[in-house]
Amino acid sequence: MNTLPELINKEIYKLPLTSQKEVLDFVLFLNKRINIETDNDYLSKDPDIKQAIIDGLNTPLDECSEHLDW
């Protein structure tokens, strides 16, 4: 039984060289997109900010302020 990487390689190998380059470009694009850190990823790394976000999401609306202090 072939593993997923083996199956992918097998199918890519069947493609013409120009199409193989397109596959490579797409894979590089995906890797770049995956490695870009989102704001949520950044904020969730700080335990205090993460807890504040969780607390805020768990706060009932009737307990929320209607005006911002900042």
N, C-alpha and C positions, 0 to 999 in steps of 0.2 A: 504494500500500500504506500503510495506516494504522500509525502508531507505537502502542506500547502506551498511552502517555498519551492519545492521540487516541481510541483504542478505549474506554478507561475513561471518558473524558469523554462520549463518545457514549452509552454505556450508562447512565451516571448521569443524563444529561439526560432520558432517557426515563422515569425514575422519578418518582413523585409527590413533591412538595416535602418531605413528612414523611419519606419514605424517603431522600431526598437528605441530609437532616439526619442521619439515622442513619449514612449512609456517612461523612459528615464527622466525626461523633463517633468512629467506628471508626478513621478515618485519624489523628485527633488522639491517640487512645489508642495506636495503634501507634508514632507518632512519640515519644510520651512514654516508652513502654517501651523503644524502641531507644536513646533518649538517656540512660537511666538506666545509670550506670556500674556494672558488677559488680565484686566484689572481685578477680576474676581480671584484669579490665581494669586496675584500679588497680595491682595488684602487678606486672603485666607491663610497666608503664611505667618501672619502676626497673630499670636493666640489671643491678645486682648481685643484686637479689631474683629477677629473671627467671632469671639464670644459676644461682642457688642452687636454684630450683625444678627446672630442667632437670637439674642435677647430682643432685638427690635422686631424681628419677624414673628416672635412669639407673643409680642405685646398686643393685647386686644385694641381695636381701633378706638373704643371709647376712653382708653387710657392715654391715647396719643395726643400731643399738643397740636393745636391748630396753627400755631405760629412758630417760626424758627427763631432761635436766639441769635443766630449769626446772620 
